């Protein structure tokens, strides 16, 4: 990201961070939470700060794609959080508070997704006009979609340095996680659909800029275009900021059914057979182009192209929706219900919802330029909306709903005050929009300043016991839990 974004000056948002934090507990009570839970949460010990060691250097190992697939084994679903940053891909364990560099060191990871032990990392080419030619060339060469195999818990080849006096004590050292570049290009987002045969490769999707979706059924050995770029509405797509090219910002796989189950971690998961997974609808959000959907053909069809995608197969599902789509997500408890976040346009931006096949959207709430959201898979009806004062993500307002979007509460000032002391009043902490995602027991914020913060969720809304989980030397762009069905969260910072 641009250096000007990292060297931010003090403003009204910063002055808010310097307020006396003595009123934090009373602010939490405004959300009507049970007092007993608030007291119990406040007695928890603060998690130690994790940060990146300068010696934690990953030697990238580029492996053939099929070797990565053969090495993949389902790993236990633990409370681990993937972090895509301007300096690479990291894994944060929420239980041990350890931070590990997985790969792509010194590479911007704008979007990260997870499926059955496979991690997909999207690295874009931002065309920073302030960068030198060599830097632009290096970024263009690194751009693409990468695949990593997530190591099983405790299998890291390096030992933690937690016993040392280093301020980076919680970060593990070098790793041997294999990295494979699956696709060359300006990758903006990704998704993976489970295959019918457990021994086969998953179908991998990559969303690109200029706007298109490509897919591979052989771990990136061959790619096919979905035809999205040639779909009838594509001629009117654009982006309001340089380089003025539309991009696919979100890929959502949904079977449109209402059944779900709850995992042992309390996370709502879609309960479906492998043959049903293959028939998932593919929904994409385009900035600026709207929402489009495609339903693959039945895998039992005799046609070899029964599940292929083409330009004629895409349906425009943007009725009633602002077309500056930043993110799409299916409701974890009711997959037929879809949410979309949109910036601004001929229709006002904000948080939208639709039921069924996305033919009619309804705006639930909006404020200025909305850029991100989180839908909790642990608490039905709990939502978070992230809005900026102006694009792409300058300024910050956070709104939470605990009743499925009927009512929203502005929690920006409360979070700013509650986190001020633990971040040492970091300038610019909330002057740019954070990435937000719900985790077991709370909400995590990934900030442009590199701070990763967690607040304990209170049942009536709001949060308590904010803790600093990690301090990275660079901005956080994306986060995703290492659970099948987890929805990636990202903020476009360039």
C-alpha positions in Angstrom: 0.0 0.0 0.0 1.1 3.6 -0.4 3.5 5.0 2.1 1.2 8.0 2.6 -1.4 5.6 4.2 1.1 4.4 6.7 2.3 7.8 7.8 -1.1 9.2 8.9 -1.5 12.5 10.7 -3.5 13.2 13.8 -7.1 14.0 13.3 -10.4 14.0 15.2 -10.3 10.1 15.0 -6.9 10.1 16.7 -8.0 12.6 19.3 -10.8 10.2 20.2 -8.2 7.5 20.9 -6.6 9.8 23.5 -9.7 10.1 25.6 -9.7 8.9 29.2 -10.5 5.1 29.1 -12.0 5.1 32.6 -15.5 5.1 31.1 -15.0 1.9 29.1 -16.9 -0.4 31.5 -19.9 1.9 31.6 -19.9 2.1 27.8 -20.0 -1.7 27.6 -23.1 -1.6 29.9 -24.9 0.5 27.4 -25.3 -2.7 25.3 -27.4 -4.4 28.0 -25.0 -7.3 28.6 -25.3 -9.5 31.6 -23.1 -8.1 34.4 -21.9 -11.5 35.5 -20.5 -12.2 32.0 -18.8 -8.8 31.9 -17.1 -9.4 35.2 -16.0 -12.9 34.3 -14.6 -11.6 31.0 -12.7 -8.7 32.7 -11.0 -11.2 35.0 -9.3 -13.0 32.1 -5.6 -12.3 31.7 -4.7 -10.3 28.8 -3.2 -12.3 25.9 0.5 -11.5 25.3 1.4 -9.4 22.4 2.7 -11.4 19.4 4.7 -9.7 16.7 6.9 -10.7 13.7 10.5 -11.5 14.4 13.0 -10.0 11.9 14.7 -13.4 12.0 11.5 -15.2 11.0 12.5 -15.5 7.4 10.6 -18.0 5.3 12.6 -19.5 2.4 9.9 -19.9 -0.2 9.6 -23.4 -1.6 7.8 -23.5 -4.8 6.4 -27.0 -5.3 4.4 -28.6 -8.1 0.7 -28.1 -7.7 -0.2 -31.7 -7.6 2.4 -32.4 -4.9 0.6 -29.8 -2.7 -2.7 -31.6 -3.4 -1.2 -35.0 -2.5 0.2 -33.6 0.7 -3.1 -32.2 1.9 -4.8 -33.9 4.8 -7.7 -32.5 6.7 -6.3 -30.8 9.8 -8.2 -30.5 13.1 -10.3 -27.4 13.2 -8.7 -25.2 15.7 -9.0 -21.6 16.7 -6.5 -20.4 14.2 -6.8 -17.2 12.1 -5.1 -16.6 8.8 -3.8 -13.1 8.2 -3.1 -11.6 4.8 -0.8 -8.6 5.1 1.5 -6.4 3.1 4.4 -8.5 4.3 3.1 -12.0 3.7 0.7 -14.6 5.0 0.6 -15.4 8.8 -1.1 -17.8 11.1 -2.3 -16.7 14.5 -3.3 -19.3 17.1 -6.0 -17.8 19.3 -5.4 -20.3 22.0 -1.6 -20.1 22.4 -1.3 -16.6 21.0 1.6 -17.7 18.8 2.2 -16.1 15.4 3.8 -17.9 12.5 4.9 -16.7 9.1 3.5 -19.2 6.6 4.9 -17.8 3.4 4.9 -15.1 0.7 7.3 -12.9 2.7 7.4 -9.3 1.6 4.4 -10.0 -0.7 1.0 -8.2 -0.4 -1.7 -10.8 0.3 -5.0 -9.0 -0.3 -7.3 -11.9 0.2 -7.0 -15.3 1.9 -9.5 -18.3 1.9 -9.4 -21.7 3.5 -10.8 -25.2 2.5 -9.9 -28.6 4.0 -6.3 -27.7 4.8 -5.7 -25.7 1.6 -5.0 -22.0 2.0 -5.5 -19.8 -1.1 -3.7 -16.4 -1.1 -4.6 -13.8 -3.6 -1.7 -11.3 -4.4 -2.7 -8.3 -6.5 -0.8 -5.8 -8.6 -1.9 -2.4 -7.2 0.0 -0.2 -9.7 1.2 2.2 -7.0 2.1 5.4 -8.8 4.4 6.3 -5.9 6.5 3.2 -6.3 9.7 3.0 -8.4 9.8 1.0 -11.6 11.7 -1.8 -10.0 9.2 -2.1 -7.2 6.3 -2.1 -9.7 8.0 -4.8 -11.7 8.6 -6.9 -8.6 5.0 -6.6 -7.5 3.7 -7.5 -11.0 5.9 -10.6 -11.0 4.6 -11.7 -7.6 1.0 -11.1 -8.4 -1.2 -14.2 -8.7 -3.0 -16.9 -6.8 -0.9 -19.1 -4.4 -1.7 -22.3 -2.6 -0.3 -23.4 0.7 -0.9 -26.5 2.8 -1.7 -25.6 6.4 0.5 -27.6 8.8 -1.2 -29.7 11.4 -1.2 -28.2 14.9 2.2 -28.6 16.5 3.9 -29.7 13.3 5.9 -26.6 12.7 9.5 -27.4 12.0 10.8 -24.6 14.1 10.6 -24.1 17.8 9.0 -21.0 19.4 11.3 -18.5 20.9 8.9 -17.6 23.7 11.5 -18.1 26.4 13.8 -15.4 25.0 13.8 -11.8 26.0 13.2 -10.7 22.5 10.1 -8.4 22.0 9.2 -10.8 19.2 9.1 -13.8 21.5 5.7 -15.1 20.4 6.6 -15.6 16.8 7.9 -18.9 15.5 10.9 -19.1 13.3 11.4 -20.2 9.8 8.9 -22.7 8.3 8.9 -25.3 5.6 5.3 -24.8 4.4 5.2 -25.6 0.7 4.1 -22.8 -1.6 2.7 -23.2 -5.1 1.8 -20.4 -7.5 -1.3 -21.6 -9.2 -2.1 -18.7 -11.5 -0.3 -15.6 -12.8 -2.3 -12.4 -12.9 -3.9 -9.7 -10.8 -5.7 -11.9 -8.3 -8.2 -10.1 -6.0 -10.1 -13.0 -4.3 -10.5 -16.8 -4.4 -12.7 -19.7 -3.3 -12.5 -23.5 -3.5 -15.4 -26.0 -3.9 -15.1 -29.5 -2.5 -14.9 -32.2 -5.2 -17.4 -35.2 -5.4 -14.5 -37.6 -5.2 -12.3 -37.1 -2.1 -9.2 -38.2 -4.1 -9.9 -35.5 -6.8 -8.8 -31.9 -6.7 -11.2 -29.2 -5.6 -12.5 -26.7 -8.0 -10.6 -23.5 -7.4 -11.9 -20.1 -8.4 -9.9 -16.9 -8.7 -11.4 -13.4 -9.1 -9.3 -11.1 -11.2 -8.9 -7.5 -12.2 -10.0 -6.6 -14.9 -13.2 -8.3 -13.8 -13.2 -12.0 -14.6 -13.5 -15.4 -12.8 -11.3 -18.3 -13.8 -11.4 -21.8 -12.5 -9.3 -24.9 -12.4 -10.1 -28.5 -11.6 -6.5 -29.7 -11.5 -4.8 -27.5 -8.9 -3.8 -24.8 -11.4 -2.3 -26.9 -14.1 -5.0 -25.7 -16.5 -7.4 -22.8 -16.2 -10.6 -21.9 -17.9 -12.4 -18.6 -18.1 -15.9 -18.5 -16.7 -17.0 -16.1 -19.4 -17.8 -13.5 -16.8 -15.8 -10.8 -18.7 -18.0 -11.4 -21.7 -21.3 -11.5 -19.8 -23.9 -9.0 -21.2 -23.7 -6.5 -18.3 -19.8 -6.3 -18.5 -19.7 -3.4 -20.9 -20.9 -1.0 -18.3 -18.6 -2.0 -15.5 -16.0 0.4 -14.2 -14.0 1.4 -11.1 -14.1 4.9 -9.6 -10.4 5.0 -8.6 -7.2 4.3 -10.6 -6.6 2.1 -12.6 -10.4 2.5 -13.3 -10.7 -1.2 -14.1 -13.6 -3.2 -12.5 -12.5 -6.1 -10.3 -14.1 -9.2 -8.8 -14.1 -8.4 -5.1 -15.9 -11.5 -3.7 -16.7 -15.1 -4.7 -19.5 -16.8 -2.7 -20.4 -20.5 -3.1 -23.9 -21.2 -1.9 -26.2 -24.2 -2.4 -29.2 -22.1 -1.6 -30.6 -24.5 1.0 -31.6 -23.7 4.5 -30.2 -26.6 6.4 -27.2 -26.2 8.6 -25.4 -27.8 11.5 -23.3 -26.5 14.3 -19.7 -27.7 14.7 -18.0 -28.6 18.0 -16.6 -25.1 18.0 -20.1 -23.6 17.9 -19.7 -22.5 14.2 -22.7 -22.9 11.9 -21.7 -25.2 9.1 -23.7 -26.2 6.0 -24.7 -29.9 6.3 -24.5 -31.3 2.8 -23.3 -34.4 0.9 -20.4 -34.1 -1.5 -22.7 -34.5 -4.5 -24.6 -31.5 -3.3 -21.5 -29.5 -2.8 -20.6 -29.9 -6.5 -23.9 -28.1 -7.4 -23.2 -25.0 -5.4 -24.2 -21.7 -7.1 -21.3 -19.4 -7.8 -22.1 -15.8 -6.9 -19.6 -13.0 -7.6 -19.5 -9.3 -6.5 -18.0 -6.9 -9.0 -16.7 -3.4 -8.2 -18.5 -1.6 -10.0 -20.8 -4.1 -11.7 -23.2 -5.7 -9.2 -23.9 -9.3 -8.3 -23.9 -12.1 -10.8 -24.7 -15.8 -10.3 -24.2 -19.1 -12.0 -25.5 -22.6 -11.1 -23.3 -25.5 -12.4 -25.1 -28.4 -14.2 -25.6 -31.7 -12.5 -22.5 -33.8 -12.2 -24.5 -36.8 -13.3 -25.1 -35.3 -16.7 -23.5 -37.1 -19.6 -22.3 -33.9 -21.1 -18.6 -33.2 -20.4 -19.4 -29.5 -20.1 -22.3 -30.0 -17.7 -20.6 -28.0 -15.0 -18.6 -25.6 -17.1 -19.2 -21.8 -16.9 -19.8 -19.5 -19.9 -20.8 -16.0 -20.5 -24.4 -17.0 -21.3 -24.7 -18.8 -18.0 -24.3 -15.7 -15.8 -27.4 -14.1 -14.4 -27.5 -10.5 -13.3 -28.8 -10.6 -9.7 -28.5 -6.9 -8.9 -32.1 -5.8 -8.7 -32.4 -3.3 -5.9 -28.6 -3.5 -5.2 -26.0 -0.7 -5.4 -23.6 -2.0 -8.0 -20.4 -1.0 -6.1 -20.2 -4.4 -4.5 -17.4 -4.8 -2.0 -18.4 -8.2 -0.5 -20.9 -11.0 -0.7 -21.7 -13.6 2.0 -24.3 -16.3 2.6 -25.8 -16.4 6.1 -24.1 -19.3 8.0 -27.4 -20.3 9.6 -29.6 -19.8 6.5 -27.5 -20.2 3.3 -30.4 -19.2 1.1 -30.1 -15.7 2.6 -27.4 -13.5 1.2 -25.7 -10.3 2.4 -23.9 -7.8 0.3 -21.9 -4.7 1.2 -21.8 -1.9 -1.4 -20.0 1.4 -1.5 -22.0 4.1 -3.3 -23.5 4.8 -6.7 -26.8 5.5 -8.3 -28.3 3.6 -5.4 -27.1 4.3 -1.8 -24.4 2.0 -0.4 -24.6 0.0 2.8 -25.6 -3.5 3.9 -28.1 -5.3 1.7 -29.9 -8.6 2.1 -31.8 -10.9 -0.2 -33.6 -14.2 0.1 -33.9 -16.9 -2.5 -31.8 -16.6 -5.7 -30.8 -13.0 -5.3 -33.3 -11.5 -7.6 -34.4 -8.7 -5.2 -32.2 -7.0 -2.7 -33.3 -4.9 0.3 -31.1 -2.3 2.0 -30.9 -2.9 5.7 -28.6 0.0 6.8 -26.0 2.3 5.3 -23.5 5.0 6.3 -21.3 6.9 3.8 -19.0 4.5 1.9 -19.5 0.9 3.2 -16.5 -1.4 2.6 -16.7 -4.5 4.8 -18.9 -6.8 6.9 -18.9 -9.7 9.2 -21.7 -12.2 9.8 -21.2 -14.3 12.9 -21.4 -18.1 12.4 -21.4 -18.4 16.2 -24.4 -16.2 17.1 -27.4 -16.1 14.8 -28.4 -12.6 13.7 -25.1 -10.9 14.8 -23.7 -8.6 12.1 -21.0 -6.0 11.8 -20.8 -3.3 9.1 -17.7 -1.3 8.3 -18.0 2.1 6.6 -15.5 4.6 5.5 -15.8 8.4 5.3 -14.5 8.2 1.7 -13.1 5.6 -0.6 -11.2 3.4 -0.7 -11.2 3.0 3.2 -10.3 6.3 4.7 -12.0 7.1 8.0 -13.9 4.4 10.0 -17.3 3.8 11.4 -18.3 0.4 12.9 -22.0 -0.6 13.4 -23.2 -3.8 15.0 -26.6 -5.6 14.9 -27.7 -8.5 17.1 -31.2 -8.9 15.5 -30.3 -9.8 11.9 -30.0 -6.2 10.7 -33.2 -4.7 12.0 -31.3 -2.4 14.3 -27.7 -1.2 14.3 -25.6 0.5 17.0 -22.6 2.6 16.3 -19.7 1.1 18.4 -16.9 3.1 16.9 -16.2 5.4 19.8 -16.5 2.6 22.3 -14.0 0.4 20.5 -11.6 3.4 20.1 -11.7 4.2 23.8 -11.5 0.5 24.9 -8.5 -0.2 22.8 -6.6 3.1 23.3 -4.4 2.1 26.2 -3.5 -1.4 24.9 -2.4 0.1 21.6 -0.5 2.9 23.3 -2.8 5.4 21.5 -1.4 4.3 18.1 -1.9 7.2 15.6 -4.3 6.2 12.9 -5.5 3.0 14.4 -9.1 3.6 13.3 -8.4 6.3 10.7 -8.6 3.6 8.1 -11.1 0.8 8.1 -10.1 -2.4 9.9 -10.8 -5.9 8.6 -13.4 -7.5 10.9 -14.3 -11.1 11.5 -16.1 -13.0 14.3 -14.2 -15.8 16.1 -15.3 -18.1 18.9 -16.2 -15.8 21.7 -15.6 -12.5 20.1 -14.7 -10.1 17.3 -11.2 -9.6 15.8 -10.1 -6.4 14.1 -7.1 -6.3 11.7 -5.9 -2.7 11.4 -3.9 -0.7 8.9 -1.4 -0.1 11.7 -0.7 -3.8 12.0 -2.6 -4.2 15.3 -4.7 -7.3 15.6 -7.3 -6.8 18.4 -9.9 -9.0 20.0 -13.0 -8.1 22.1 -15.1 -10.6 24.0 -18.7 -10.5 22.5 -21.4 -9.7 25.0 -24.8 -11.4 24.5 -26.8 -8.2 24.3 -24.4 -6.6 21.8 -21.1 -4.9 22.2 -17.8 -6.1 23.5 -15.6 -6.2 26.6 -12.0 -7.2 27.6 -10.3 -5.9 24.5 -6.8 -7.5 24.1 -3.9 -7.1 21.7 -3.3 -10.4 20.0 -0.5 -9.3 17.6 1.4 -6.3 16.3 2.6 -6.7 12.8 4.9 -4.2 11.1 2.5 -3.7 8.2 -1.2 -3.4 7.4 -3.7 -6.3 7.7 -5.7 -6.8 4.5 -7.6 -10.0 5.0 -8.5 -12.6 7.6 -10.1 -16.1 7.6 -10.6 -18.8 10.2 -9.2 -22.2 9.5 -12.6 -23.9 9.5 -14.4 -25.3 6.5 -17.2 -23.0 5.5 -15.4 -20.0 7.1 -16.0 -16.8 5.2 -13.0 -14.6 4.3 -13.0 -11.0 5.3 -11.0 -8.4 3.5 -10.7 -4.6 3.0 -9.4 -3.2 -0.3 -6.8 -0.7 0.6 -5.6 0.2 -2.9 
